[in-house]
Amino acid sequence: MSATHSVRAYSMGAMILHWLIAALILTQLAMGFLMSRVESVPDTLRFGMFQWHKTFGIAVLTLTIARIAWRLFHTPPAHAPMTRAERAAASIVHALFYALMLVVPLTGWLLVSASSTGIPTLLFLSDTLVWPHLPIPASMRATVEAASENAHVILAYGFGLLLVLHVAGALKHSVIDRMPSFSRMIPFGWLRRMPSSAIGVLVSVVLALCFIGGGLLISRTGGTTSVNAADLGSTEASPSGWVIDKTKSALTYTINFSGTPTAGTIGKWDAFIEFDPDNLGAAKARIVIDAASIDFDNSFVRPNIGGDDGLQTATHPLVEVVLDHFETAGEAYYGKGNVLVRGVTVPVSVPFTMQRDGAGRAIVAGTAELDRLALGLGLQNDGKGEWLDKVIRVAFKLEATPSGPMS
């Protein structure tokens, strides 16, 4: 009886960190199981689930840093009476837990940093909480990605095994030995808790904040900047028939991302148009777009737009659309031609309408659909269209006046 009463509970800080980390680890294991069977997860949930998995992984790493600091300033309570073998096994399991709480999140961080997709990690799905990638040389990324993925999966299974051993040991002590075990880590009960030190609280909090704050600061100061898609906002004369009023004109596009239509903008462009409804045989149009001005309203996709798996703006600064065949379709029209993106040319058909007022001013509105995979866009990141749809839906509205007499 005296041995039982001599057992003390952990300090309150240790209890809080223990249960927070435990809840996150159990959630991570469940999410990891689902992610390994991603085809069973609805499209609208897949991408968010991966991002929450990364968020919780960074949370585990942050809390583990705080837990280690807490341990340095707070001696854990003595074990309840047990055999030497049991004491050694308990020490080994605890040491392995600390190792895995560091290594498993780190291998996950390595994995996303080395991944060819380059998708950023937004903590809590917030654009303002971008977590940085680890600096990995391009020549080593494929090797690091494969090794870290294997290690992450294997060690996650090891985590699960350790949890079983940990709970089994606690049950054995509580049920069979009739000694306090679970109650040592429960914040209520009759066991006296170990005291907490102010310096331990301060150091644990400061280290955790330094880690998470430092990561966010590095990302903010050295991370990817979004594309500037500022409109030219000017009215320029087209030398080939029309004056386009860009203040009243727009080119936009949408792509379904994780099942949700997501908008994009096209900032800098010029249109050179010759079009007379009574002389379609002579009609032609050429639209030139500054590829670097193309933006997308999604923080996961945006950093990849101009890269090797995107528009390759460094080597292909322009996107061009040339329409050289026009025909009527009832009260509407079709323009047919080609679009050139990152050196790849594909045919395009553009249905549009044209309305003119008494002064000759024209309002032209239309749409077009492009196959991003045919253009080589996002093949590496999402070549199956699991998150980012294969179809790019372009929409335009142009207001213009003829620069010369029309027939």
KERO-243618 format. One line per field, with one value per residue (C-alpha): residue number from 1; residue in three letters; x, y, z. Coordinates in Angstrom, 2 decimals, always signed. Layout:
! residues N
num: NUM_...
residu: ALA_...
xx: X_...
yy: Y_...
zz: Z_...
END
This chain:
! residues 407
num: 1_2_3_4_5_6_7_8_9_10_11_12_13_14_15_16_17_18_19_20_21_22_23_24_25_26_27_28_29_30_31_32_33_34_35_36_37_38_39_40_41_42_43_44_45_46_47_48_49_50_51_52_53_54_55_56_57_58_59_60_61_62_63_64_65_66_67_68_69_70_71_72_73_74_75_76_77_78_79_80_81_82_83_84_85_86_87_88_89_90_91_92_93_94_95_96_97_98_99_100_101_102_103_104_105_106_107_108_109_110_111_112_113_114_115_116_117_118_119_120_121_122_123_124_125_126_127_128_129_130_131_132_133_134_135_136_137_138_139_140_141_142_143_144_145_146_147_148_149_150_151_152_153_154_155_156_157_158_159_160_161_162_163_164_165_166_167_168_169_170_171_172_173_174_175_176_177_178_179_180_181_182_183_184_185_186_187_188_189_190_191_192_193_194_195_196_197_198_199_200_201_202_203_204_205_206_207_208_209_210_211_212_213_214_215_216_217_218_219_220_221_222_223_224_225_226_227_228_229_230_231_232_233_234_235_236_237_238_239_240_241_242_243_244_245_246_247_248_249_250_251_252_253_254_255_256_257_258_259_260_261_262_263_264_265_266_267_268_269_270_271_272_273_274_275_276_277_278_279_280_281_282_283_284_285_286_287_288_289_290_291_292_293_294_295_296_297_298_299_300_301_302_303_304_305_306_307_308_309_310_311_312_313_314_315_316_317_318_319_320_321_322_323_324_325_326_327_328_329_330_331_332_333_334_335_336_337_338_339_340_341_342_343_344_345_346_347_348_349_350_351_352_353_354_355_356_357_358_359_360_361_362_363_364_365_366_367_368_369_370_371_372_373_374_375_376_377_378_379_380_381_382_383_384_385_386_387_388_389_390_391_392_393_394_395_396_397_398_399_400_401_402_403_404_405_406_407
residu: MET_SER_ALA_THR_HIS_SER_VAL_ARG_ALA_TYR_SER_MET_GLY_ALA_MET_ILE_LEU_HIS_TRP_LEU_ILE_ALA_ALA_LEU_ILE_LEU_THR_GLN_LEU_ALA_MET_GLY_PHE_LEU_MET_SER_ARG_VAL_GLU_SER_VAL_PRO_ASP_THR_LEU_ARG_PHE_GLY_MET_PHE_GLN_TRP_HIS_LYS_THR_PHE_GLY_ILE_ALA_VAL_LEU_THR_LEU_THR_ILE_ALA_ARG_ILE_ALA_TRP_ARG_LEU_PHE_HIS_THR_PRO_PRO_ALA_HIS_ALA_PRO_MET_THR_ARG_ALA_GLU_ARG_ALA_ALA_ALA_SER_ILE_VAL_HIS_ALA_LEU_PHE_TYR_ALA_LEU_MET_LEU_VAL_VAL_PRO_LEU_THR_GLY_TRP_LEU_LEU_VAL_SER_ALA_SER_SER_THR_GLY_ILE_PRO_THR_LEU_LEU_PHE_LEU_SER_ASP_THR_LEU_VAL_TRP_PRO_HIS_LEU_PRO_ILE_PRO_ALA_SER_MET_ARG_ALA_THR_VAL_GLU_ALA_ALA_SER_GLU_ASN_ALA_HIS_VAL_ILE_LEU_ALA_TYR_GLY_PHE_GLY_LEU_LEU_LEU_VAL_LEU_HIS_VAL_ALA_GLY_ALA_LEU_LYS_HIS_SER_VAL_ILE_ASP_ARG_MET_PRO_SER_PHE_SER_ARG_MET_ILE_PRO_PHE_GLY_TRP_LEU_ARG_ARG_MET_PRO_SER_SER_ALA_ILE_GLY_VAL_LEU_VAL_SER_VAL_VAL_LEU_ALA_LEU_CYS_PHE_ILE_GLY_GLY_GLY_LEU_LEU_ILE_SER_ARG_THR_GLY_GLY_THR_THR_SER_VAL_ASN_ALA_ALA_ASP_LEU_GLY_SER_THR_GLU_ALA_SER_PRO_SER_GLY_TRP_VAL_ILE_ASP_LYS_THR_LYS_SER_ALA_LEU_THR_TYR_THR_ILE_ASN_PHE_SER_GLY_THR_PRO_THR_ALA_GLY_THR_ILE_GLY_LYS_TRP_ASP_ALA_PHE_ILE_GLU_PHE_ASP_PRO_ASP_ASN_LEU_GLY_ALA_ALA_LYS_ALA_ARG_ILE_VAL_ILE_ASP_ALA_ALA_SER_ILE_ASP_PHE_ASP_ASN_SER_PHE_VAL_ARG_PRO_ASN_ILE_GLY_GLY_ASP_ASP_GLY_LEU_GLN_THR_ALA_THR_HIS_PRO_LEU_VAL_GLU_VAL_VAL_LEU_ASP_HIS_PHE_GLU_THR_ALA_GLY_GLU_ALA_TYR_TYR_GLY_LYS_GLY_ASN_VAL_LEU_VAL_ARG_GLY_VAL_THR_VAL_PRO_VAL_SER_VAL_PRO_PHE_THR_MET_GLN_ARG_ASP_GLY_ALA_GLY_ARG_ALA_ILE_VAL_ALA_GLY_THR_ALA_GLU_LEU_ASP_ARG_LEU_ALA_LEU_GLY_LEU_GLY_LEU_GLN_ASN_ASP_GLY_LYS_GLY_GLU_TRP_LEU_ASP_LYS_VAL_ILE_ARG_VAL_ALA_PHE_LYS_LEU_GLU_ALA_THR_PRO_SER_GLY_PRO_MET_SER
xx: +0.00_+2.82_+4.41_+1.20_+0.94_+4.57_+3.82_+3.35_+1.77_+3.58_+3.62_+0.72_+2.84_+4.02_+0.41_-0.78_+2.05_+1.64_-2.05_-1.72_+1.06_-0.78_-3.95_-1.98_-0.07_-3.25_-4.82_-1.72_-1.71_-5.38_-4.82_-1.75_-3.80_-6.39_-3.72_-2.29_-5.73_-6.32_-8.60_-11.25_-11.18_-13.57_-11.85_-12.96_-11.21_-7.94_-5.82_-7.00_-6.30_-2.69_-2.25_-3.71_-1.41_+1.57_+0.21_-0.22_+3.25_+4.82_+2.67_+4.04_+7.59_+6.98_+5.36_+8.11_+10.71_+8.70_+8.36_+12.10_+12.78_+10.19_+11.86_+15.22_+13.77_+11.36_+12.45_+9.73_+8.15_+9.63_+8.11_+5.73_+7.43_+8.37_+11.02_+14.37_+13.38_+10.14_+11.98_+14.49_+11.70_+9.83_+12.97_+13.62_+10.03_+10.11_+13.44_+12.12_+9.01_+11.10_+13.21_+10.18_+8.41_+11.36_+12.33_+8.89_+7.90_+11.40_+11.21_+7.83_+9.32_+12.15_+9.65_+7.60_+10.78_+12.29_+9.03_+8.98_+5.56_+6.95_+3.56_+3.95_+2.81_+0.23_-0.26_-3.96_-4.64_-3.73_-1.99_-0.20_+1.31_+3.58_+6.03_+9.40_+10.89_+14.27_+17.08_+17.85_+20.11_+18.19_+20.56_+19.68_+15.93_+14.86_+17.07_+16.01_+12.34_+12.43_+14.46_+12.42_+9.13_+10.20_+11.52_+8.38_+6.08_+8.19_+8.71_+4.98_+4.28_+6.91_+4.99_+1.87_+3.71_+5.19_+1.75_+0.44_+3.37_+2.98_-0.74_-0.27_+2.36_+0.15_-2.78_-0.60_+0.54_-2.97_-5.05_-2.69_-0.18_-2.81_-0.34_-0.96_-0.05_-2.67_-3.42_+0.16_-0.64_-4.23_-4.71_-7.30_-7.23_-5.73_-2.05_+0.06_+1.54_+5.20_+5.81_+6.26_+9.08_+8.64_+11.95_+10.90_+7.64_+9.45_+12.14_+9.64_+7.36_+10.21_+11.85_+8.56_+7.77_+11.29_+10.99_+7.56_+8.15_+11.58_+10.19_+7.42_+9.85_+12.26_+9.40_+8.13_+11.52_+12.93_+9.90_+8.13_+6.51_+3.25_+3.06_+2.18_-0.74_-1.41_-3.50_-1.92_-5.05_-4.58_-6.46_-4.21_-4.91_-4.65_-2.89_-5.15_-8.69_-9.87_-9.09_-9.36_-10.49_-8.54_-10.14_-13.40_-11.95_-10.70_-9.20_-9.80_-9.82_-11.02_-9.86_-11.53_-9.19_-10.11_-13.62_-14.09_-13.95_-10.96_-10.34_-7.22_-6.29_-4.33_-2.70_-0.73_-1.93_-2.47_-5.00_-4.56_-7.87_-9.30_-12.93_-15.87_-19.01_-19.64_-16.16_-15.22_-12.79_-10.44_-10.89_-7.99_-6.99_-3.78_-3.68_-0.30_-0.09_+2.78_+3.10_+4.58_+1.38_-0.80_-1.93_-4.12_-6.19_-4.73_-1.64_-0.75_-0.71_+0.48_+4.20_+4.37_+2.75_+5.95_+8.21_+9.36_+6.06_+4.13_+4.44_+8.26_+8.22_+12.02_+12.33_+8.82_+7.78_+4.77_+1.54_+0.06_-3.35_-3.80_-7.27_-7.34_-10.61_-14.00_-17.52_-21.02_-23.08_-26.57_-26.21_-22.76_-19.37_-16.55_-12.90_-10.51_-6.75_-3.93_-2.63_+1.08_+2.06_+5.63_+6.59_+3.62_+1.00_-2.53_-5.66_-8.34_-11.94_-13.40_-17.16_-18.06_-20.77_-20.49_-22.84_-22.52_-24.23_-25.22_-21.81_-20.06_-18.72_-18.45_-18.70_-17.24_-17.60_-16.58_-15.04_-12.56_-11.49_-7.90_-6.51_-3.70_-2.15_-1.97_-0.06_+2.26_+1.01_+1.16_+2.11_+4.62_+2.54_-0.84_-0.72_-3.97_-6.09_-6.75_-6.66_-6.25_-8.77_-7.51_-9.69_-8.78_-11.85_-10.89_-13.37_-12.97_-14.87_-13.53_-14.88_-13.55_-14.22_-13.11_-9.95_-11.12_-14.26_-16.00_-18.02
yy: +0.00_+2.38_+1.69_+2.74_+5.96_+6.82_+6.97_+10.49_+11.85_+13.72_+17.52_+19.32_+20.55_+17.02_+15.80_+18.51_+17.90_+14.12_+14.12_+16.75_+14.80_+11.50_+12.88_+14.24_+10.99_+8.91_+11.34_+11.20_+7.41_+7.37_+10.00_+8.18_+5.00_+6.89_+8.61_+5.23_+4.48_+7.91_+6.62_+5.94_+9.58_+12.03_+14.43_+17.45_+16.15_+14.76_+17.86_+19.31_+16.02_+16.02_+19.60_+18.87_+15.85_+18.14_+20.72_+18.14_+16.77_+20.17_+20.48_+17.16_+18.33_+21.65_+20.06_+17.44_+20.20_+21.69_+18.25_+17.61_+21.04_+20.34_+17.01_+18.72_+20.95_+18.46_+15.11_+12.55_+10.75_+7.43_+4.30_+2.22_-0.90_-3.21_-5.72_-4.70_-6.10_-4.12_-0.96_-1.46_-2.14_+0.98_+3.10_+1.73_+2.33_+5.91_+6.61_+5.21_+7.36_+10.51_+9.46_+8.73_+11.93_+13.75_+11.49_+10.71_+14.39_+15.16_+12.42_+13.79_+17.27_+15.87_+14.07_+17.16_+19.24_+16.79_+16.06_+16.88_+18.47_+21.39_+22.00_+24.35_+23.54_+25.98_+25.45_+25.25_+25.91_+29.58_+31.62_+33.58_+30.49_+29.05_+26.48_+26.38_+23.44_+22.12_+23.09_+19.97_+20.09_+19.33_+16.47_+14.71_+15.25_+12.02_+9.96_+11.88_+11.67_+7.89_+7.31_+9.66_+8.22_+4.67_+5.77_+7.78_+4.82_+2.22_+4.41_+5.22_+1.50_+1.43_+4.22_+2.09_-0.88_+1.25_+2.60_-0.93_-1.85_+1.36_+0.86_-2.85_-2.07_+0.54_-1.90_-4.62_-2.36_-1.05_-4.23_-7.06_-5.40_-3.09_-0.22_+3.35_+3.73_+5.57_+7.73_+9.06_+10.88_+11.91_+15.52_+14.53_+11.92_+11.31_+11.15_+14.16_+15.82_+16.65_+20.41_+22.68_+25.21_+28.67_+28.47_+25.15_+26.64_+29.66_+27.66_+25.17_+27.89_+30.01_+27.09_+26.02_+29.57_+30.07_+26.93_+27.64_+31.39_+30.92_+28.58_+30.97_+33.91_+32.05_+31.23_+34.80_+36.39_+33.83_+32.05_+32.15_+35.40_+35.40_+36.49_+40.12_+40.14_+43.87_+44.95_+47.37_+49.44_+51.36_+51.82_+50.86_+50.97_+47.70_+48.26_+45.69_+46.96_+47.58_+49.71_+47.51_+49.27_+47.28_+49.04_+47.37_+44.12_+41.02_+37.60_+35.07_+31.33_+28.73_+25.24_+22.90_+22.38_+19.59_+19.66_+23.42_+25.92_+28.19_+31.42_+32.63_+35.97_+37.05_+40.38_+41.59_+40.91_+42.44_+41.56_+42.29_+41.75_+42.08_+41.07_+42.06_+39.90_+40.55_+39.42_+36.40_+35.12_+38.00_+37.82_+36.97_+37.48_+37.19_+37.39_+37.65_+37.08_+37.77_+34.31_+35.76_+37.74_+34.64_+34.07_+31.53_+32.02_+29.05_+29.13_+25.51_+25.85_+29.46_+28.83_+26.24_+28.26_+29.61_+26.63_+23.60_+21.81_+24.96_+27.67_+27.70_+31.49_+31.76_+30.14_+30.72_+34.22_+34.47_+32.57_+33.12_+32.42_+32.71_+32.37_+32.33_+30.62_+32.03_+30.81_+31.58_+29.44_+30.92_+34.34_+33.45_+32.79_+30.30_+31.19_+28.32_+28.20_+27.27_+28.17_+28.11_+27.45_+26.68_+25.64_+23.28_+24.02_+22.62_+23.41_+25.55_+26.41_+29.60_+30.22_+33.87_+36.47_+40.00_+42.86_+46.35_+49.57_+52.39_+54.03_+50.88_+49.92_+46.13_+43.86_+40.44_+37.62_+34.02_+30.94_+28.23_+24.96_+23.76_+20.40_+21.27_+17.80_+18.19_+21.42_+19.66_+21.68_+19.95_+16.56_+15.98_+17.35_+15.88_+13.97_+12.14_+15.16_+13.93_+17.41_+19.83_+19.27_+18.51_+21.19_+24.88_+27.03_+30.40_+33.27_+36.69_+39.92_+42.59_+46.07_+47.75_+50.34_+50.07_+51.96_+52.46_+52.22_+48.85_+47.47
zz: +0.00_+0.81_-2.58_-4.29_-2.32_-3.09_-6.84_-8.18_-11.35_-14.09_-14.04_-15.67_-18.59_-19.34_-19.29_-21.68_-24.14_-23.85_-24.76_-27.49_-29.18_-28.69_-30.29_-33.24_-33.75_-33.74_-36.21_-38.40_-38.47_-39.47_-42.16_-43.43_-43.80_-45.85_-47.94_-48.91_-50.34_-51.80_-54.56_-51.90_-50.73_-52.48_-54.88_-52.87_-49.74_-51.08_-51.33_-48.06_-46.32_-47.52_-46.33_-42.89_-42.66_-43.24_-40.81_-38.05_-38.77_-38.18_-35.04_-33.74_-34.42_-32.65_-29.60_-29.41_-29.19_-26.34_-24.72_-24.80_-23.30_-20.62_-19.82_-19.33_-16.62_-15.04_-13.69_-14.47_-11.52_-10.50_-12.00_-9.97_-8.62_-11.51_-12.48_-13.90_-17.32_-17.29_-16.32_-19.16_-21.66_-20.55_-20.94_-24.43_-25.54_-24.24_-25.96_-29.24_-28.90_-28.60_-31.58_-33.76_-32.72_-34.27_-37.16_-38.61_-39.09_-40.37_-43.02_-44.04_-44.30_-46.41_-48.61_-49.48_-49.88_-52.36_-54.16_-57.85_-57.40_-55.39_-53.79_-50.82_-47.30_-45.98_-42.28_-41.46_-45.17_-44.65_-47.35_-44.63_-42.94_-45.62_-44.27_-46.08_-47.90_-46.84_-49.25_-51.28_-54.37_-57.56_-58.40_-55.14_-55.02_-56.68_-54.36_-51.26_-52.21_-52.61_-49.44_-47.27_-48.51_-47.64_-44.25_-43.50_-44.19_-42.37_-39.31_-39.21_-38.88_-36.14_-34.41_-34.48_-33.00_-30.21_-29.37_-28.97_-26.70_-24.70_-24.08_-23.37_-20.74_-19.09_-19.03_-17.53_-14.69_-14.04_-14.37_-13.44_-11.10_-9.56_-9.67_-10.91_-14.58_-16.62_-13.60_-13.65_-16.90_-16.16_-14.96_-12.37_-9.63_-6.24_-7.26_-6.35_-9.43_-9.89_-9.60_-12.62_-12.85_-14.33_-16.20_-17.73_-18.93_-20.38_-22.20_-23.65_-24.97_-26.34_-28.17_-29.72_-30.81_-32.18_-34.28_-35.73_-36.02_-37.57_-40.21_-41.14_-41.22_-43.52_-45.87_-45.83_-46.51_-48.91_-50.25_-53.54_-54.50_-56.36_-59.95_-60.50_-62.88_-62.94_-65.90_-68.32_-67.86_-71.07_-74.32_-77.21_-80.90_-82.73_-86.04_-87.69_-87.45_-83.90_-80.86_-77.78_-74.61_-72.05_-69.11_-70.10_-71.42_-69.64_-70.20_-67.43_-66.94_-64.47_-63.54_-61.13_-58.21_-55.81_-57.27_-56.88_-59.79_-59.16_-61.04_-62.77_-64.27_-67.32_-66.67_-69.69_-73.20_-76.62_-79.29_-82.99_-84.71_-88.20_-88.18_-90.33_-90.07_-93.77_-94.81_-92.68_-95.30_-94.50_-90.73_-88.47_-84.86_-82.89_-79.09_-77.38_-73.62_-71.24_-69.67_-66.48_-65.91_-65.69_-62.12_-60.33_-57.21_-55.37_-53.21_-53.92_-57.70_-58.02_-57.25_-60.04_-62.82_-64.32_-63.56_-65.51_-65.02_-65.84_-68.47_-68.43_-68.54_-68.46_-71.90_-73.28_-72.17_-74.50_-75.02_-78.47_-79.96_-83.72_-85.26_-89.07_-89.93_-89.00_-89.62_-88.43_-86.07_-85.96_-84.37_-83.02_-84.58_-84.38_-84.66_-85.32_-85.18_-82.83_-79.40_-78.60_-74.98_-73.80_-77.34_-77.74_-80.39_-80.19_-82.21_-80.62_-81.43_-79.97_-79.99_-79.46_-79.89_-81.17_-80.43_-81.91_-80.97_-83.28_-82.98_-84.16_-80.76_-80.40_-77.40_-78.08_-75.55_-75.84_-74.32_-75.15_-73.57_-73.50_-72.44_-70.01_-70.37_-74.16_-73.50_-71.05_-68.08_-64.71_-66.12_-63.35_-60.49_-61.40_-64.65_-63.89_-63.02_-59.49_-57.94_-60.81_-63.60_-67.09_-68.70_-68.69_-69.39_-70.85_-71.01_-72.56_-73.02_-75.33_-75.93_-79.04_-81.69_-85.31_-86.12_-89.68_-91.80_-91.75_-94.61
END
